[in-house]
């Protein structure tokens, strides 16, 4: 599957999932953070403009013609100083 078709389906699934889990309906946009295609498989990381800390991983298995959607909630952001 090409990236354009894959991303269209992934964005639709993120929208469906998010709308099903919103307590208060509101407008939001979905954006793609990263996308990759390897052989017959696609993967993308997506998020929304909502401030709920959610992000999504969409994976298309080209062998099985299946899309998997994982939903994650950001728990913490830690800064780690690294010396050269």
mmCIF file of the N, C-alpha and C atoms, coordinates in Angstrom:
data_MODEL
# 
_entry.id   MODEL 
# 
loop_
_atom_site.group_PDB 
_atom_site.id 
_atom_site.type_symbol 
_atom_site.label_atom_id 
_atom_site.label_alt_id 
_atom_site.label_comp_id 
_atom_site.label_asym_id 
_atom_site.label_entity_id 
_atom_site.label_seq_id 
_atom_site.pdbx_PDB_ins_code 
_atom_site.Cartn_x 
_atom_site.Cartn_y 
_atom_site.Cartn_z 
_atom_site.occupancy 
_atom_site.B_iso_or_equiv 
_atom_site.pdbx_formal_charge 
_atom_site.auth_seq_id 
_atom_site.auth_comp_id 
_atom_site.auth_asym_id 
_atom_site.auth_atom_id 
_atom_site.pdbx_PDB_model_num 
ATOM 1   N N  . UNK A 1 1  ? 0.854   -1.170  0.000  1.00 0.00 ? 1  UNK A N  1 
ATOM 2   C CA . UNK A 1 1  ? 0.000   0.000   0.000  1.00 0.00 ? 1  UNK A CA 1 
ATOM 3   C C  . UNK A 1 1  ? 0.902   1.235   0.000  1.00 0.00 ? 1  UNK A C  1 
ATOM 4   N N  . UNK A 1 2  ? 0.559   2.218   -0.791 1.00 0.00 ? 2  UNK A N  1 
ATOM 5   C CA . UNK A 1 2  ? 1.321   3.461   -0.834 1.00 0.00 ? 2  UNK A CA 1 
ATOM 6   C C  . UNK A 1 2  ? 1.120   4.286   0.425  1.00 0.00 ? 2  UNK A C  1 
ATOM 7   N N  . UNK A 1 3  ? 2.064   5.194   0.695  1.00 0.00 ? 3  UNK A N  1 
ATOM 8   C CA . UNK A 1 3  ? 1.986   6.014   1.903  1.00 0.00 ? 3  UNK A CA 1 
ATOM 9   C C  . UNK A 1 3  ? 0.741   6.886   1.951  1.00 0.00 ? 3  UNK A C  1 
ATOM 10  N N  . UNK A 1 4  ? 0.334   7.462   0.815  1.00 0.00 ? 4  UNK A N  1 
ATOM 11  C CA . UNK A 1 4  ? -0.844  8.339   0.829  1.00 0.00 ? 4  UNK A CA 1 
ATOM 12  C C  . UNK A 1 4  ? -2.098  7.591   1.277  1.00 0.00 ? 4  UNK A C  1 
ATOM 13  N N  . UNK A 1 5  ? -2.322  6.418   0.706  1.00 0.00 ? 5  UNK A N  1 
ATOM 14  C CA . UNK A 1 5  ? -3.505  5.630   1.081  1.00 0.00 ? 5  UNK A CA 1 
ATOM 15  C C  . UNK A 1 5  ? -3.405  5.172   2.534  1.00 0.00 ? 5  UNK A C  1 
ATOM 16  N N  . UNK A 1 6  ? -2.216  4.709   2.924  1.00 0.00 ? 6  UNK A N  1 
ATOM 17  C CA . UNK A 1 6  ? -1.999  4.270   4.300  1.00 0.00 ? 6  UNK A CA 1 
ATOM 18  C C  . UNK A 1 6  ? -2.278  5.402   5.286  1.00 0.00 ? 6  UNK A C  1 
ATOM 19  N N  . UNK A 1 7  ? -1.730  6.583   5.024  1.00 0.00 ? 7  UNK A N  1 
ATOM 20  C CA . UNK A 1 7  ? -1.926  7.706   5.949  1.00 0.00 ? 7  UNK A CA 1 
ATOM 21  C C  . UNK A 1 7  ? -3.380  8.137   6.017  1.00 0.00 ? 7  UNK A C  1 
ATOM 22  N N  . UNK A 1 8  ? -4.088  8.066   4.901  1.00 0.00 ? 8  UNK A N  1 
ATOM 23  C CA . UNK A 1 8  ? -5.520  8.411   4.901  1.00 0.00 ? 8  UNK A CA 1 
ATOM 24  C C  . UNK A 1 8  ? -6.280  7.473   5.839  1.00 0.00 ? 8  UNK A C  1 
ATOM 25  N N  . UNK A 1 9  ? -6.008  6.182   5.737  1.00 0.00 ? 9  UNK A N  1 
ATOM 26  C CA . UNK A 1 9  ? -6.680  5.206   6.599  1.00 0.00 ? 9  UNK A CA 1 
ATOM 27  C C  . UNK A 1 9  ? -6.251  5.395   8.053  1.00 0.00 ? 9  UNK A C  1 
ATOM 28  N N  . UNK A 1 10 ? -4.963  5.611   8.293  1.00 0.00 ? 10 UNK A N  1 
ATOM 29  C CA . UNK A 1 10 ? -4.457  5.792   9.653  1.00 0.00 ? 10 UNK A CA 1 
ATOM 30  C C  . UNK A 1 10 ? -5.092  7.014   10.319 1.00 0.00 ? 10 UNK A C  1 
ATOM 31  N N  . UNK A 1 11 ? -5.167  8.122   9.593  1.00 0.00 ? 11 UNK A N  1 
ATOM 32  C CA . UNK A 1 11 ? -5.779  9.338   10.139 1.00 0.00 ? 11 UNK A CA 1 
ATOM 33  C C  . UNK A 1 11 ? -7.257  9.098   10.442 1.00 0.00 ? 11 UNK A C  1 
ATOM 34  N N  . UNK A 1 12 ? -7.971  8.404   9.547  1.00 0.00 ? 12 UNK A N  1 
ATOM 35  C CA . UNK A 1 12 ? -9.383  8.090   9.795  1.00 0.00 ? 12 UNK A CA 1 
ATOM 36  C C  . UNK A 1 12 ? -9.552  7.247   11.057 1.00 0.00 ? 12 UNK A C  1 
ATOM 37  N N  . UNK A 1 13 ? -8.660  6.281   11.268 1.00 0.00 ? 13 UNK A N  1 
ATOM 38  C CA . UNK A 1 13 ? -8.760  5.418   12.446 1.00 0.00 ? 13 UNK A CA 1 
ATOM 39  C C  . UNK A 1 13 ? -8.416  6.178   13.730 1.00 0.00 ? 13 UNK A C  1 
ATOM 40  N N  . UNK A 1 14 ? -7.442  7.069   13.677 1.00 0.00 ? 14 UNK A N  1 
ATOM 41  C CA . UNK A 1 14 ? -7.121  7.887   14.846 1.00 0.00 ? 14 UNK A CA 1 
ATOM 42  C C  . UNK A 1 14 ? -8.307  8.789   15.178 1.00 0.00 ? 14 UNK A C  1 
ATOM 43  N N  . UNK A 1 15 ? -8.925  9.372   14.162 1.00 0.00 ? 15 UNK A N  1 
ATOM 44  C CA . UNK A 1 15 ? -10.100 10.234  14.389 1.00 0.00 ? 15 UNK A CA 1 
ATOM 45  C C  . UNK A 1 15 ? -11.231 9.416   15.018 1.00 0.00 ? 15 UNK A C  1 
ATOM 46  N N  . UNK A 1 16 ? -11.513 8.240   14.464 1.00 0.00 ? 16 UNK A N  1 
ATOM 47  C CA . UNK A 1 16 ? -12.583 7.389   14.985 1.00 0.00 ? 16 UNK A CA 1 
ATOM 48  C C  . UNK A 1 16 ? -12.309 7.028   16.452 1.00 0.00 ? 16 UNK A C  1 
ATOM 49  N N  . UNK A 1 17 ? -11.093 6.580   16.739 1.00 0.00 ? 17 UNK A N  1 
ATOM 50  C CA . UNK A 1 17 ? -10.724 6.195   18.102 1.00 0.00 ? 17 UNK A CA 1 
ATOM 51  C C  . UNK A 1 17 ? -10.869 7.387   19.055 1.00 0.00 ? 17 UNK A C  1 
ATOM 52  N N  . UNK A 1 18 ? -10.345 8.526   18.653 1.00 0.00 ? 18 UNK A N  1 
ATOM 53  C CA . UNK A 1 18 ? -10.362 9.709   19.519 1.00 0.00 ? 18 UNK A CA 1 
ATOM 54  C C  . UNK A 1 18 ? -11.790 10.171  19.776 1.00 0.00 ? 18 UNK A C  1 
ATOM 55  N N  . UNK A 1 19 ? -12.613 10.226  18.738 1.00 0.00 ? 19 UNK A N  1 
ATOM 56  C CA . UNK A 1 19 ? -14.002 10.669  18.915 1.00 0.00 ? 19 UNK A CA 1 
ATOM 57  C C  . UNK A 1 19 ? -14.784 9.711   19.808 1.00 0.00 ? 19 UNK A C  1 
ATOM 58  N N  . UNK A 1 20 ? -14.504 8.414   19.725 1.00 0.00 ? 20 UNK A N  1 
ATOM 59  C CA . UNK A 1 20 ? -15.178 7.436   20.580 1.00 0.00 ? 20 UNK A CA 1 
ATOM 60  C C  . UNK A 1 20 ? -14.794 7.589   22.045 1.00 0.00 ? 20 UNK A C  1 
ATOM 61  N N  . UNK A 1 21 ? -13.599 8.113   22.317 1.00 0.00 ? 21 UNK A N  1 
ATOM 62  C CA . UNK A 1 21 ? -13.112 8.204   23.684 1.00 0.00 ? 21 UNK A CA 1 
ATOM 63  C C  . UNK A 1 21 ? -13.159 9.613   24.279 1.00 0.00 ? 21 UNK A C  1 
ATOM 64  N N  . UNK A 1 22 ? -13.670 10.588  23.535 1.00 0.00 ? 22 UNK A N  1 
ATOM 65  C CA . UNK A 1 22 ? -13.789 11.955  24.065 1.00 0.00 ? 22 UNK A CA 1 
ATOM 66  C C  . UNK A 1 22 ? -15.032 12.076  24.934 1.00 0.00 ? 22 UNK A C  1 
ATOM 67  N N  . UNK A 1 23 ? -14.872 12.637  26.120 1.00 0.00 ? 23 UNK A N  1 
ATOM 68  C CA . UNK A 1 23 ? -16.032 12.883  26.981 1.00 0.00 ? 23 UNK A CA 1 
ATOM 69  C C  . UNK A 1 23 ? -16.793 14.124  26.518 1.00 0.00 ? 23 UNK A C  1 
ATOM 70  N N  . UNK A 1 24 ? -16.054 15.148  26.104 1.00 0.00 ? 24 UNK A N  1 
ATOM 71  C CA . UNK A 1 24 ? -16.656 16.388  25.619 1.00 0.00 ? 24 UNK A CA 1 
ATOM 72  C C  . UNK A 1 24 ? -16.270 16.580  24.161 1.00 0.00 ? 24 UNK A C  1 
ATOM 73  N N  . UNK A 1 25 ? -17.215 16.420  23.238 1.00 0.00 ? 25 UNK A N  1 
ATOM 74  C CA . UNK A 1 25 ? -16.883 16.584  21.808 1.00 0.00 ? 25 UNK A CA 1 
ATOM 75  C C  . UNK A 1 25 ? -16.259 17.948  21.540 1.00 0.00 ? 25 UNK A C  1 
ATOM 76  N N  . UNK A 1 26 ? -15.202 17.957  20.745 1.00 0.00 ? 26 UNK A N  1 
ATOM 77  C CA . UNK A 1 26 ? -14.521 19.199  20.383 1.00 0.00 ? 26 UNK A CA 1 
ATOM 78  C C  . UNK A 1 26 ? -13.777 19.000  19.073 1.00 0.00 ? 26 UNK A C  1 
ATOM 79  N N  . UNK A 1 27 ? -13.431 20.111  18.442 1.00 0.00 ? 27 UNK A N  1 
ATOM 80  C CA . UNK A 1 27 ? -12.675 20.047  17.194 1.00 0.00 ? 27 UNK A CA 1 
ATOM 81  C C  . UNK A 1 27 ? -11.211 19.751  17.489 1.00 0.00 ? 27 UNK A C  1 
ATOM 82  N N  . UNK A 1 28 ? -10.594 18.984  16.612 1.00 0.00 ? 28 UNK A N  1 
ATOM 83  C CA . UNK A 1 28 ? -9.172  18.705  16.732 1.00 0.00 ? 28 UNK A CA 1 
ATOM 84  C C  . UNK A 1 28 ? -8.633  18.312  15.365 1.00 0.00 ? 28 UNK A C  1 
ATOM 85  N N  . UNK A 1 29 ? -7.343  18.501  15.219 1.00 0.00 ? 29 UNK A N  1 
ATOM 86  C CA . UNK A 1 29 ? -6.652  18.077  14.009 1.00 0.00 ? 29 UNK A CA 1 
ATOM 87  C C  . UNK A 1 29 ? -5.759  16.897  14.347 1.00 0.00 ? 29 UNK A C  1 
ATOM 88  N N  . UNK A 1 30 ? -5.410  16.147  13.319 1.00 0.00 ? 30 UNK A N  1 
ATOM 89  C CA . UNK A 1 30 ? -4.501  15.012  13.461 1.00 0.00 ? 30 UNK A CA 1 
ATOM 90  C C  . UNK A 1 30 ? -3.280  15.315  12.613 1.00 0.00 ? 30 UNK A C  1 
ATOM 91  N N  . UNK A 1 31 ? -2.109  15.034  13.156 1.00 0.00 ? 31 UNK A N  1 
ATOM 92  C CA . UNK A 1 31 ? -0.889  15.261  12.390 1.00 0.00 ? 31 UNK A CA 1 
ATOM 93  C C  . UNK A 1 31 ? 0.021   14.040  12.464 1.00 0.00 ? 31 UNK A C  1 
ATOM 94  N N  . UNK A 1 32 ? 0.809   13.879  11.422 1.00 0.00 ? 32 UNK A N  1 
ATOM 95  C CA . UNK A 1 32 ? 1.736   12.761  11.316 1.00 0.00 ? 32 UNK A CA 1 
ATOM 96  C C  . UNK A 1 32 ? 3.092   13.221  11.830 1.00 0.00 ? 32 UNK A C  1 
ATOM 97  N N  . UNK A 1 33 ? 3.637   12.497  12.788 1.00 0.00 ? 33 UNK A N  1 
ATOM 98  C CA . UNK A 1 33 ? 4.943   12.811  13.354 1.00 0.00 ? 33 UNK A CA 1 
ATOM 99  C C  . UNK A 1 33 ? 6.046   12.136  12.536 1.00 0.00 ? 33 UNK A C  1 
ATOM 100 N N  . UNK A 1 34 ? 5.791   10.902  12.113 1.00 0.00 ? 34 UNK A N  1 
ATOM 101 C CA . UNK A 1 34 ? 6.807   10.117  11.413 1.00 0.00 ? 34 UNK A CA 1 
ATOM 102 C C  . UNK A 1 34 ? 6.097   9.039   10.613 1.00 0.00 ? 34 UNK A C  1 
ATOM 103 N N  . UNK A 1 35 ? 6.645   8.714   9.435  1.00 0.00 ? 35 UNK A N  1 
ATOM 104 C CA . UNK A 1 35 ? 6.078   7.645   8.612  1.00 0.00 ? 35 UNK A CA 1 
ATOM 105 C C  . UNK A 1 35 ? 7.205   6.919   7.897  1.00 0.00 ? 35 UNK A C  1 
ATOM 106 N N  . UNK A 1 36 ? 7.020   5.611   7.689  1.00 0.00 ? 36 UNK A N  1 
ATOM 107 C CA . UNK A 1 36 ? 8.030   4.790   7.036  1.00 0.00 ? 36 UNK A CA 1 
ATOM 108 C C  . UNK A 1 36 ? 7.339   3.666   6.270  1.00 0.00 ? 36 UNK A C  1 
ATOM 109 N N  . UNK A 1 37 ? 7.908   3.308   5.125  1.00 0.00 ? 37 UNK A N  1 
ATOM 110 C CA . UNK A 1 37 ? 7.436   2.156   4.359  1.00 0.00 ? 37 UNK A CA 1 
ATOM 111 C C  . UNK A 1 37 ? 8.631   1.250   4.116  1.00 0.00 ? 37 UNK A C  1 
ATOM 112 N N  . UNK A 1 38 ? 8.497   -0.023  4.504  1.00 0.00 ? 38 UNK A N  1 
ATOM 113 C CA . UNK A 1 38 ? 9.537   -1.017  4.284  1.00 0.00 ? 38 UNK A CA 1 
ATOM 114 C C  . UNK A 1 38 ? 8.891   -2.232  3.628  1.00 0.00 ? 38 UNK A C  1 
ATOM 115 N N  . UNK A 1 39 ? 9.352   -2.522  2.413  1.00 0.00 ? 39 UNK A N  1 
ATOM 116 C CA . UNK A 1 39 ? 8.766   -3.602  1.621  1.00 0.00 ? 39 UNK A CA 1 
ATOM 117 C C  . UNK A 1 39 ? 7.254   -3.388  1.514  1.00 0.00 ? 39 UNK A C  1 
ATOM 118 N N  . UNK A 1 40 ? 6.436   -4.334  1.960  1.00 0.00 ? 40 UNK A N  1 
ATOM 119 C CA . UNK A 1 40 ? 4.983   -4.191  1.838  1.00 0.00 ? 40 UNK A CA 1 
ATOM 120 C C  . UNK A 1 40 ? 4.335   -3.653  3.113  1.00 0.00 ? 40 UNK A C  1 
ATOM 121 N N  . UNK A 1 41 ? 5.131   -3.187  4.069  1.00 0.00 ? 41 UNK A N  1 
ATOM 122 C CA . UNK A 1 41 ? 4.611   -2.733  5.357  1.00 0.00 ? 41 UNK A CA 1 
ATOM 123 C C  . UNK A 1 41 ? 4.763   -1.219  5.521  1.00 0.00 ? 41 UNK A C  1 
ATOM 124 N N  . UNK A 1 42 ? 3.840   -0.640  6.271  1.00 0.00 ? 42 UNK A N  1 
ATOM 125 C CA . UNK A 1 42 ? 3.866   0.791   6.573  1.00 0.00 ? 42 UNK A CA 1 
ATOM 126 C C  . UNK A 1 42 ? 3.775   0.967   8.075  1.00 0.00 ? 42 UNK A C  1 
ATOM 127 N N  . UNK A 1 43 ? 4.364   2.059   8.575  1.00 0.00 ? 43 UNK A N  1 
ATOM 128 C CA . UNK A 1 43 ? 4.248   2.411   9.986  1.00 0.00 ? 43 UNK A CA 1 
ATOM 129 C C  . UNK A 1 43 ? 4.233   3.927   10.096 1.00 0.00 ? 43 UNK A C  1 
ATOM 130 N N  . UNK A 1 44 ? 3.419   4.438   11.027 1.00 0.00 ? 44 UNK A N  1 
ATOM 131 C CA . UNK A 1 44 ? 3.357   5.880   11.243 1.00 0.00 ? 44 UNK A CA 1 
ATOM 132 C C  . UNK A 1 44 ? 3.095   6.166   12.715 1.00 0.00 ? 44 UNK A C  1 
ATOM 133 N N  . UNK A 1 45 ? 3.643   7.274   13.187 1.00 0.00 ? 45 UNK A N  1 
ATOM 134 C CA . UNK A 1 45 ? 3.326   7.810   14.505 1.00 0.00 ? 45 UNK A CA 1 
ATOM 135 C C  . UNK A 1 45 ? 2.495   9.056   14.278 1.00 0.00 ? 45 UNK A C  1 
ATOM 136 N N  . UNK A 1 46 ? 1.362   9.144   14.962 1.00 0.00 ? 46 UNK A N  1 
ATOM 137 C CA . UNK A 1 46 ? 0.432   10.253  14.786 1.00 0.00 ? 46 UNK A CA 1 
ATOM 138 C C  . UNK A 1 46 ? 0.019   10.799  16.143 1.00 0.00 ? 46 UNK A C  1 
ATOM 139 N N  . UNK A 1 47 ? -0.478  12.033  16.136 1.00 0.00 ? 47 UNK A N  1 
ATOM 140 C CA . UNK A 1 47 ? -1.014  12.626  17.345 1.00 0.00 ? 47 UNK A CA 1 
ATOM 141 C C  . UNK A 1 47 ? -2.126  13.595  16.954 1.00 0.00 ? 47 UNK A C  1 
ATOM 142 N N  . UNK A 1 48 ? -2.741  14.198  17.957 1.00 0.00 ? 48 UNK A N  1 
ATOM 143 C CA . UNK A 1 48 ? -3.799  15.174  17.712 1.00 0.00 ? 48 UNK A CA 1 
ATOM 144 C C  . UNK A 1 48 ? -3.425  16.497  18.375 1.00 0.00 ? 48 UNK A C  1 
ATOM 145 N N  . UNK A 1 49 ? -4.199  17.517  18.076 1.00 0.00 ? 49 UNK A N  1 
ATOM 146 C CA . UNK A 1 49 ? -3.977  18.823  18.690 1.00 0.00 ? 49 UNK A CA 1 
ATOM 147 C C  . UNK A 1 49 ? -4.631  18.935  20.060 1.00 0.00 ? 49 UNK A C  1 
ATOM 148 N N  . UNK A 1 50 ? -5.256  17.862  20.533 1.00 0.00 ? 50 UNK A N  1 
ATOM 149 C CA . UNK A 1 50 ? -5.838  17.859  21.874 1.00 0.00 ? 50 UNK A CA 1 
ATOM 150 C C  . UNK A 1 50 ? -4.720  17.806  22.914 1.00 0.00 ? 50 UNK A C  1 
ATOM 151 N N  . UNK A 1 51 ? -4.968  18.329  24.075 1.00 0.00 ? 51 UNK A N  1 
ATOM 152 C CA . UNK A 1 51 ? -3.943  18.349  25.124 1.00 0.00 ? 51 UNK A CA 1 
ATOM 153 C C  . UNK A 1 51 ? -4.103  17.168  26.079 1.00 0.00 ? 51 UNK A C  1 
ATOM 154 N N  . UNK A 1 52 ? -4.475  16.008  25.528 1.00 0.00 ? 52 UNK A N  1 
ATOM 155 C CA . UNK A 1 52 ? -4.695  14.834  26.367 1.00 0.00 ? 52 UNK A CA 1 
ATOM 156 C C  . UNK A 1 52 ? -3.475  13.925  26.471 1.00 0.00 ? 52 UNK A C  1 
ATOM 157 N N  . UNK A 1 53 ? -2.375  14.269  25.799 1.00 0.00 ? 53 UNK A N  1 
ATOM 158 C CA . UNK A 1 53 ? -1.158  13.485  25.890 1.00 0.00 ? 53 UNK A CA 1 
ATOM 159 C C  . UNK A 1 53 ? -1.171  12.175  25.122 1.00 0.00 ? 53 UNK A C  1 
ATOM 160 N N  . UNK A 1 54 ? -2.145  11.979  24.243 1.00 0.00 ? 54 UNK A N  1 
ATOM 161 C CA . UNK A 1 54 ? -2.249  10.730  23.489 1.00 0.00 ? 54 UNK A CA 1 
ATOM 162 C C  . UNK A 1 54 ? -1.406  10.782  22.224 1.00 0.00 ? 54 UNK A C  1 
ATOM 163 N N  . UNK A 1 55 ? -0.824  9.644   21.882 1.00 0.00 ? 55 UNK A N  1 
ATOM 164 C CA . UNK A 1 55 ? -0.218  9.489   20.566 1.00 0.00 ? 55 UNK A CA 1 
ATOM 165 C C  . UNK A 1 55 ? -0.500  8.078   20.083 1.00 0.00 ? 55 UNK A C  1 
ATOM 166 N N  . UNK A 1 56 ? -0.348  7.872   18.782 1.00 0.00 ? 56 UNK A N  1 
ATOM 167 C CA . UNK A 1 56 ? -0.801  6.643   18.149 1.00 0.00 ? 56 UNK A CA 1 
ATOM 168 C C  . UNK A 1 56 ? 0.267   6.083   17.227 1.00 0.00 ? 56 UNK A C  1 
ATOM 169 N N  . UNK A 1 57 ? 0.314   4.768   17.173 1.00 0.00 ? 57 UNK A N  1 
ATOM 170 C CA . UNK A 1 57 ? 1.191   4.070   16.246 1.00 0.00 ? 57 UNK A CA 1 
ATOM 171 C C  . UNK A 1 57 ? 0.306   3.224   15.336 1.00 0.00 ? 57 UNK A C  1 
ATOM 172 N N  . UNK A 1 58 ? 0.353   3.495   14.047 1.00 0.00 ? 58 UNK A N  1 
ATOM 173 C CA . UNK A 1 58 ? -0.408  2.724   13.069 1.00 0.00 ? 58 UNK A CA 1 
ATOM 174 C C  . UNK A 1 58 ? 0.569   1.868   12.269 1.00 0.00 ? 58 UNK A C  1 
ATOM 175 N N  . UNK A 1 59 ? 0.275   0.580   12.175 1.00 0.00 ? 59 UNK A N  1 
ATOM 176 C CA . UNK A 1 59 ? 1.125   -0.355  11.449 1.00 0.00 ? 59 UNK A CA 1 
ATOM 177 C C  . UNK A 1 59 ? 0.268   -1.125  10.458 1.00 0.00 ? 59 UNK A C  1 
ATOM 178 N N  . UNK A 1 60 ? 0.690   -1.144  9.203  1.00 0.00 ? 60 UNK A N  1 
ATOM 179 C CA . UNK A 1 60 ? -0.010  -1.916  8.178  1.00 0.00 ? 60 UNK A CA 1 
ATOM 180 C C  . UNK A 1 60 ? 0.829   -3.130  7.823  1.00 0.00 ? 60 UNK A C  1 
ATOM 181 N N  . UNK A 1 61 ? 0.249   -4.311  8.008  1.00 0.00 ? 61 UNK A N  1 
ATOM 182 C CA . UNK A 1 61 ? 0.900   -5.568  7.656  1.00 0.00 ? 61 UNK A CA 1 
ATOM 183 C C  . UNK A 1 61 ? 0.449   -5.933  6.242  1.00 0.00 ? 61 UNK A C  1 
ATOM 184 N N  . UNK A 1 62 ? 1.327   -5.722  5.274  1.00 0.00 ? 62 UNK A N  1 
ATOM 185 C CA . UNK A 1 62 ? 0.991   -5.960  3.875  1.00 0.00 ? 62 UNK A CA 1 
ATOM 186 C C  . UNK A 1 62 ? 0.756   -7.420  3.548  1.00 0.00 ? 62 UNK A C  1 
ATOM 187 N N  . UNK A 1 63 ? 1.363   -8.339  4.295  1.00 0.00 ? 63 UNK A N  1 
ATOM 188 C CA . UNK A 1 63 ? 1.142   -9.767  4.046  1.00 0.00 ? 63 UNK A CA 1 
ATOM 189 C C  . UNK A 1 63 ? -0.283  -10.175 4.405  1.00 0.00 ? 63 UNK A C  1 
ATOM 190 N N  . UNK A 1 64 ? -0.779  -9.657  5.528  1.00 0.00 ? 64 UNK A N  1 
ATOM 191 C CA . UNK A 1 64 ? -2.119  -10.025 6.001  1.00 0.00 ? 64 UNK A CA 1 
ATOM 192 C C  . UNK A 1 64 ? -3.197  -9.021  5.620  1.00 0.00 ? 64 UNK A C  1 
ATOM 193 N N  . UNK A 1 65 ? -2.790  -7.876  5.039  1.00 0.00 ? 65 UNK A N  1 
ATOM 194 C CA . UNK A 1 65 ? -3.734  -6.800  4.697  1.00 0.00 ? 65 UNK A CA 1 
ATOM 195 C C  . UNK A 1 65 ? -4.509  -6.345  5.931  1.00 0.00 ? 65 UNK A C  1 
ATOM 196 N N  . UNK A 1 66 ? -3.760  -6.107  7.040  1.00 0.00 ? 66 UNK A N  1 
ATOM 197 C CA . UNK A 1 66 ? -4.353  -5.672  8.300  1.00 0.00 ? 66 UNK A CA 1 
ATOM 198 C C  . UNK A 1 66 ? -3.654  -4.411  8.799  1.00 0.00 ? 66 UNK A C  1 
ATOM 199 N N  . UNK A 1 67 ? -4.441  -3.525  9.417  1.00 0.00 ? 67 UNK A N  1 
ATOM 200 C CA . UNK A 1 67 ? -3.898  -2.333  10.050 1.00 0.00 ? 67 UNK A CA 1 
ATOM 201 C C  . UNK A 1 67 ? -4.071  -2.466  11.547 1.00 0.00 ? 67 UNK A C  1 
ATOM 202 N N  . UNK A 1 68 ? -3.005  -2.218  12.290 1.00 0.00 ? 68 UNK A N  1 
ATOM 203 C CA . UNK A 1 68 ? -3.043  -2.264  13.746 1.00 0.00 ? 68 UNK A CA 1 
ATOM 204 C C  . UNK A 1 68 ? -2.872  -0.840  14.270 1.00 0.00 ? 68 UNK A C  1 
ATOM 205 N N  . UNK A 1 69 ? -3.700  -0.460  15.229 1.00 0.00 ? 69 UNK A N  1 
ATOM 206 C CA . UNK A 1 69 ? -3.617  0.867   15.818 1.00 0.00 ? 69 UNK A CA 1 
ATOM 207 C C  . UNK A 1 69 ? -3.342  0.723   17.310 1.00 0.00 ? 69 UNK A C  1 
ATOM 208 N N  . UNK A 1 70 ? -2.208  1.252   17.752 1.00 0.00 ? 70 UNK A N  1 
ATOM 209 C CA . UNK A 1 70 ? -1.863  1.283   19.175 1.00 0.00 ? 70 UNK A CA 1 
ATOM 210 C C  . UNK A 1 70 ? -2.057  2.703   19.675 1.00 0.00 ? 70 UNK A C  1 
ATOM 211 N N  . UNK A 1 71 ? -2.686  2.850   20.842 1.00 0.00 ? 71 UNK A N  1 
ATOM 212 C CA . UNK A 1 71 ? -2.918  4.155   21.450 1.00 0.00 ? 71 UNK A CA 1 
ATOM 213 C C  . UNK A 1 71 ? -2.133  4.233   22.747 1.00 0.00 ? 71 UNK A C  1 
ATOM 214 N N  . UNK A 1 72 ? -1.377  5.306   22.895 1.00 0.00 ? 72 UNK A N  1 
ATOM 215 C CA . UNK A 1 72 ? -0.521  5.497   24.069 1.00 0.00 ? 72 UNK A CA 1 
ATOM 216 C C  . UNK A 1 72 ? -0.817  6.842   24.710 1.00 0.00 ? 72 UNK A C  1 
ATOM 217 N N  . UNK A 1 73 ? -0.573  6.913   26.002 1.00 0.00 ? 73 UNK A N  1 
ATOM 218 C CA . UNK A 1 73 ? -0.678  8.183   26.704 1.00 0.00 ? 73 UNK A CA 1 
ATOM 219 C C  . UNK A 1 73 ? 0.697   8.541   27.260 1.00 0.00 ? 73 UNK A C  1 
ATOM 220 N N  . UNK A 1 74 ? 1.119   9.748   26.972 1.00 0.00 ? 74 UNK A N  1 
ATOM 221 C CA . UNK A 1 74 ? 2.408   10.216  27.468 1.00 0.00 ? 74 UNK A CA 1 
ATOM 222 C C  . UNK A 1 74 ? 2.330   10.345  28.980 1.00 0.00 ? 74 UNK A C  1 
ATOM 223 N N  . UNK A 1 75 ? 3.211   9.640   29.652 1.00 0.00 ? 75 UNK A N  1 
ATOM 224 C CA . UNK A 1 75 ? 3.207   9.664   31.104 1.00 0.00 ? 75 UNK A CA 1 
ATOM 225 C C  . UNK A 1 75 ? 4.144   10.717  31.657 1.00 0.00 ? 75 UNK A C  1 
ATOM 226 N N  . UNK A 1 76 ? 5.327   10.820  31.065 1.00 0.00 ? 76 UNK A N  1 
ATOM 227 C CA . UNK A 1 76 ? 6.311   11.746  31.601 1.00 0.00 ? 76 UNK A CA 1 
ATOM 228 C C  . UNK A 1 76 ? 7.332   12.083  30.522 1.00 0.00 ? 76 UNK A C  1 
ATOM 229 N N  . UNK A 1 77 ? 7.896   13.262  30.617 1.00 0.00 ? 77 UNK A N  1 
ATOM 230 C CA . UNK A 1 77 ? 8.975   13.691  29.743 1.00 0.00 ? 77 UNK A CA 1 
ATOM 231 C C  . UNK A 1 77 ? 10.141  14.075  30.633 1.00 0.00 ? 77 UNK A C  1 
ATOM 232 N N  . UNK A 1 78 ? 11.226  13.327  30.542 1.00 0.00 ? 78 UNK A N  1 
ATOM 233 C CA . UNK A 1 78 ? 12.382  13.526  31.409 1.00 0.00 ? 78 UNK A CA 1 
ATOM 234 C C  . UNK A 1 78 ? 13.568  13.985  30.578 1.00 0.00 ? 78 UNK A C  1 
ATOM 235 N N  . UNK A 1 79 ? 14.282  14.990  31.056 1.00 0.00 ? 79 UNK A N  1 
ATOM 236 C CA . UNK A 1 79 ? 15.504  15.459  30.398 1.00 0.00 ? 79 UNK A CA 1 
ATOM 237 C C  . UNK A 1 79 ? 16.689  14.765  31.032 1.00 0.00 ? 79 UNK A C  1 
ATOM 238 N N  . UNK A 1 80 ? 17.508  14.147  30.189 1.00 0.00 ? 80 UNK A N  1 
ATOM 239 C CA . UNK A 1 80 ? 18.704  13.461  30.656 1.00 0.00 ? 80 UNK A CA 1 
ATOM 240 C C  . UNK A 1 80 ? 19.906  14.143  30.029 1.00 0.00 ? 80 UNK A C  1 
ATOM 241 N N  . UNK A 1 81 ? 20.770  14.720  30.840 1.00 0.00 ? 81 UNK A N  1 
ATOM 242 C CA . UNK A 1 81 ? 21.982  15.378  30.327 1.00 0.00 ? 81 UNK A CA 1 
ATOM 243 C C  . UNK A 1 81 ? 23.011  14.321  29.955 1.00 0.00 ? 81 UNK A C  1 
ATOM 244 N N  . UNK A 1 82 ? 23.591  14.468  28.775 1.00 0.00 ? 82 UNK A N  1 
ATOM 245 C CA . UNK A 1 82 ? 24.584  13.522  28.285 1.00 0.00 ? 82 UNK A CA 1 
ATOM 246 C C  . UNK A 1 82 ? 25.856  14.285  27.963 1.00 0.00 ? 82 UNK A C  1 
ATOM 247 N N  . UNK A 1 83 ? 26.957  13.810  28.503 1.00 0.00 ? 83 UNK A N  1 
ATOM 248 C CA . UNK A 1 83 ? 28.238  14.455  28.247 1.00 0.00 ? 83 UNK A CA 1 
ATOM 249 C C  . UNK A 1 83 ? 28.935  13.755  27.089 1.00 0.00 ? 83 UNK A C  1 
ATOM 250 N N  . UNK A 1 84 ? 29.687  14.513  26.299 1.00 0.00 ? 84 UNK A N  1 
ATOM 251 C CA . UNK A 1 84 ? 30.454  13.917  25.178 1.00 0.00 ? 84 UNK A CA 1 
ATOM 252 C C  . UNK A 1 84 ? 31.592  13.089  25.673 1.00 0.00 ? 84 UNK A C  1 
# 
